[in-house]
Amino acid sequence: MRTWFITGASRGFGALIAEQALARGDNAVASARNPKSVVERLGDRPNLLAVALDVTDEAQAHAAAKVAVERFGRIDVLVNNAGYGLLGAVEEASAKEVEALYRTNVFGLLAVIRAVLPHMRRQRSGRILNFSSIGGYRSAAGFGVYCSTKFAVEGLSEALADELRPLGIHVTVVEPGYFRTDFLDASSLAVSPAEIADYADTAGQVRSHAAGLSHAQPGDPLRLAQVLASFVDEPAPPVRLPLGSDAVAAILSKHEADAELVAKWRPVSISTDFPSA
């Protein structure tokens, strides 16, 4: 029996993953800003602990981890799922919007990791699943600031994987494509109110496209949750796990473009070395 600690567990991927963990007979520490919403979604069960957690409050993250260990004795799987999106051109995003996004998507994730890792290190075991996005692998107009937060999650996760592997702790960054959740709704996606006409054909087009795509995405959220529930049994998990056919296609496309870039610019790239003896 494992104990899962899941952030953003009142809805979306977080709630579905918690349901899968509970269905396996595991313990689930399901966190949300309002823990009552977790109980309303998942029910009142002996193997469920709903905790209040605003991931931007590091003291609250430590308190939640402490309560989890007091209740279940350990934390085996951390799912850093809490986060939200920001739609708009990079120049359109205000400093306030950018700072708020980083507080949740990057600094909040770090706060929860710092709260949970002492317990996992003491156990010399654990799994960390950090939710990124295909936007953490390749960025695009209209989602530049959001993607930059996920690029940060990717870099942190790669380093963590190297640092924690010798301690028996595995780290994987999860890269979903477009899944049929409420991510493109107002509850999960902030939209910069400023609109600059010069970006109408780039970020502006993405604004229109996103509105039409909401709840018509190709990915099945339940299947993602089922995959992750089984994935924690993988003895040698990868550092990255892309999920969704669109995520795979985007990765392959970027690989091809990068290969062409290196081939074309290789002489310039290597010309900056000191001459060999």
Secondary structure, 3 states (H helix, E strand, C coil): CCEEEECCCCCHHHHHHHHHHHHCCCEEEEEECCHHHHHHHHCCCCCEEEEECCCCCHHHHHHHHHHHHHHHCCCCEEEECCCCEEECCCCCCCHHHHHHHHHHHHHHHHHHHHHHHHHHHHHCCEEEEEECCHHHCCCCCCCHHHHHHHHHHHHHHHHHHHHHHHHCEEEEEEEECCECCCCCCCCCEEECCCCCHHHCCCHHHHHHHHHHHCCCCCECHHHHHHHHHHHCCCCCCCCEEEECHHHHHHHHHHHHHHHHHHHHHHHHHHCCCCCCC
